[in-house]
Amino acid sequence: MSITFQKRQKEMKRLDKQKGKAERRAQKKLAKGKEGETPSGTPIDPALDPTIDWSYQSDIELDRP
């Protein structure tokens, strides 16, 4: 094997590793965004969620003295 071929193989391996790291970083960033934060970076406030019926009370809460 010539030195040029070895250098090219080494460079290709380095570029593949760099690409893999960038993909993992992007996946972590997306996963972090899904865990309690909106894409804009602001935390999700359950009180602002229009799908929650805050007027509902369970029977257990109504039975307490």
Steps between C-alpha positions, in 0.01 A plus 500: 500500500615846424505784750248699295240221522550470876461875546182499294356211703589677825338823381183316393478330839542837674224657289264209570563532873440877484173446311383242755568736789305779330203266449504391866518865612199586284302205639578603859391855423168377359443266795571781745249721321228237538555461876309789650598781270353640185724537192539871583660402831224617733378256766155347458252630757220251573275786614501635145401167343149543351439123502495478881163545668592679823137520616477122535519366857516136588259336743785443745572874527129575552471248788767664713376704800 
